[in-house]
């Protein structure tokens, strides 16, 4: 008899998205079991709003020590990504207003123009 596992999760805390922002993103690949994301996991998911870089065609945490490519911001996870399920497509928010004062962006510092491949405007309040 096969063993099935049911998990329920939602989009996550979207308070980091500023007002009047388009609610769309592009799709990229993440390996949610990747050790680089382990320190970012909250309640079994890599949370919505996590800043990400694209390294060799796969998402990595932005500013990761894994590669100099990880120093180039391509966007933010739009929804929570369940941990330890392997490779999956996830939406990446790459244009609009980002409230960096909201979790999980509290520790986020907006990148310099040379390291930002988004079309985001960074806000420090609601």
C-alpha positions in Angstrom: 0.0 0.0 0.0 1.5 3.4 -0.9 2.1 5.9 1.8 0.8 9.3 1.1 1.7 12.5 2.9 -0.5 15.5 2.9 0.9 19.0 3.6 -0.9 22.2 3.7 0.8 25.6 3.3 -0.2 29.0 2.0 1.5 31.9 0.2 3.1 33.0 3.5 3.4 36.5 5.0 3.1 38.9 2.1 3.4 42.1 4.2 6.9 42.6 2.6 5.2 43.5 -0.7 4.5 47.2 -0.9 1.1 48.8 -1.8 0.2 49.1 -5.5 2.6 46.4 -6.6 1.8 44.0 -9.3 1.1 40.6 -7.9 3.0 38.6 -10.4 6.4 37.1 -10.8 8.5 34.8 -13.0 9.2 31.1 -12.4 12.6 29.8 -11.4 13.9 26.5 -9.9 14.7 26.0 -6.3 16.1 22.9 -4.5 14.4 23.4 -1.2 16.6 20.7 0.3 19.7 22.7 -0.5 21.8 23.2 2.6 22.2 26.9 1.7 18.5 27.5 2.6 18.7 25.5 5.9 19.3 28.6 8.1 16.3 30.4 6.5 13.7 27.8 7.2 10.8 28.9 9.4 8.0 26.4 10.3 9.2 23.9 7.6 9.3 26.4 4.7 11.7 28.8 3.1 9.5 31.9 3.7 7.9 34.3 1.2 10.1 37.4 0.8 13.4 35.6 1.0 15.9 37.4 -1.3 17.4 35.1 -3.9 20.1 35.0 -6.5 20.4 32.7 -9.6 23.5 30.5 -9.6 23.9 28.0 -12.4 20.2 28.0 -13.2 19.1 27.4 -9.6 18.0 29.7 -6.9 20.3 30.4 -3.9 19.9 32.7 -1.0 21.0 36.2 -2.0 24.4 37.1 -0.5 25.3 33.5 0.0 28.9 32.6 0.3 28.4 29.8 -2.3 29.5 32.0 -5.3 30.0 35.5 -6.4 26.9 35.1 -8.5 24.9 34.9 -5.3 25.8 38.6 -4.7 23.4 39.6 -7.6 19.8 39.9 -6.5 17.2 38.6 -9.0 14.2 38.9 -6.7 12.3 37.5 -3.7 10.4 34.3 -3.2 6.8 35.2 -3.8 5.3 32.3 -1.8 6.6 30.0 0.8 8.6 27.1 -0.5 8.2 23.8 1.4 11.5 22.5 2.8 13.1 19.2 1.7 10.9 18.3 -1.2 13.7 18.7 -3.7 13.6 20.7 -7.0 10.5 22.6 -7.7 9.4 25.7 -9.7 8.6 28.7 -7.5 7.4 32.3 -8.4 10.0 35.0 -7.9 8.8 38.6 -7.4 11.2 40.8 -9.4 9.3 44.1 -9.9 7.3 46.4 -7.6 7.6 47.8 -4.2 9.3 45.9 -1.4 8.9 46.8 2.2 12.3 45.9 3.7 11.1 46.7 7.2 8.7 43.7 7.2 9.7 40.1 8.0 11.6 38.3 6.6 13.2 41.4 5.1 14.2 42.9 8.5 17.8 41.8 8.0 17.8 42.7 4.3 19.8 45.6 3.0 19.0 46.9 -0.5 21.7 46.1 -3.0 23.7 48.6 -5.0 22.5 49.2 -8.5 25.4 47.1 -9.9 24.1 44.0 -7.9 20.4 44.4 -8.4 18.7 42.7 -11.4 15.2 43.6 -10.3 12.9 46.4 -11.0 12.0 46.9 -7.3 11.7 50.0 -5.3 12.8 49.5 -1.7 10.7 51.1 1.1 11.3 51.2 4.8 7.7 51.5 5.9 4.2 50.6 5.0 
